[in-house]
Amino acid sequence: MNHFNIDRRHFLKGAAASLALTAFGKPNFDFFDPGKIRRVALIGTGWYGKSDLFRLIQVSPVEVVALCDVDKHILEAAGTMVSQRQKSRKIPKLYSNYQKMLSENELDIVLIGTPDHWHALTMIDAVKSGANVYVQKPISVDVIEGEAMVAAARKYNRVVQVGTQRRSTPHLIDAKKNIVDAGLLGKISHVEMCCYYHMRNTDNPPLQAVPDYFDYETWTGPAPLRPYDGIPHVRWWRAFMEYGNGIMGDMCIHMFDAVRWMLNLGWPTRITSTGGIYVDTNAKSNIADTQTAIFEYPELNCVWQHRTWGNPADPKYPWSFKIYGDKGELAGSTMSYDFYPAEKGNPIHKDVVFEREKFPEDLKEKDIELNAAPATRLQMVNFLNAIDTGTKPVADIHEGHISTASCILANVSMKIGRPIIYDPQQHIVVGDAEATVLLRRPYRRGYTHPEI
């Protein structure tokens, strides 16, 4: 049986899709054309880039025509894997230059799985070329990049979906509908979010020669050129603020975005953050190992905490959010949710939806996040629906920008030691010229920062 060429009826029979119908609205699914073959390319063929692409292949008969990466070994391996997955069995054209790839191919969809510091330039160039885009989170490394990405998506009238797939996570869709929207929490006035994974890299590798199969200069792109001390694109880049925004930009964005979606929140009115490298002072990594941030809304505070040391405050929810109302508490993560009523009533528990039987090929995929696969599939279906109906997807680029920029602004607050009030109309930090300068990172010589 060919598990990669499924029709809409078969896909929508699943429990996860039924939940998604409720959340996303049935009309969108009525207009999704399951037989349309879309020409697809991927920029950044590492771990999550391929994972996103394989989930798209599972829900739509796309033709992957091109792949781009600056690591020849990873690129060639990805080409072979895609040929084994897609219906045509063709190996896509392989590129080391994404701009050449965009110019030589007429693409319907471009997926972006690069490290964070390349998201903005690749996404903007892709929508300029006429493609719709699925870009991983966080969308940018500075606030002005994000503003420029939103402006480009609107100017070229392209659908841009962000990989904040908690909005498409089946058990969290259920929690939003049956707990939050149903009013079981009562008046909500406090949120706690956290990550206590020991995920900060503690290595101190020596300097070494750049391998001949890897274009380190192009990989670095607009970021500062660090002395080469090992393959940066295999998780090592996440240890450095030069390429991203630390654990705040990597993990907080997921939980903060989920909370904003559940509670229908826009921009925070004020953001405050403290933290730094408090425990692991010997590693090369320059991202904070300890950080707290407060995202303020009227009569509501959303508080983030991460530590890469010690034990989690709640072992059942080490990376999670907890929404507190006067009638109860909702704890949620990628693995489950729990509702605890404040007084009378029964607790409610739901686990993550797996689709092992429906998509058995998932079990053979190296490094797949099995708990996230159903969510990413639904995120891709929603993306396709938005393209076909001309509507905004559930994780529209503007929503991704608010969540991303809020996390970046938390880092700015931590750096300067004072609260941030961002004005998204004027693109300034109100009353703070020093902080406003930090909304835009300097680009390396030869690269031009996108403008709004």
FENGIZI-V12510 format. One record per helix or strand. SS is the DSSP state (2 for helix, 1 for strand). FROM is the first residue (numbers start at 1). LEN is the number of residues. If there is no record, write none. Layout:
ss={SS	SS}
from={FROM	FROM}
len={LEN	LEN}
//
This chain:
ss={2	2	2	1	2	1	1	2	1	2	1	2	1	2	1	2	2	1	1	2	2	2	1	1	1	2	1	1	1	1	2	2	1	2	1	1	1	2}
from={8	15	26	39	47	63	71	72	93	98	109	116	132	143	160	165	170	188	214	216	236	246	270	290	300	315	319	328	336	348	360	370	396	397	420	422	428	433}
len={5	10	5	5	13	6	1	14	3	7	4	13	4	13	3	4	11	8	1	5	4	18	7	8	8	3	7	5	6	4	5	20	1	20	1	2	2	5}
//
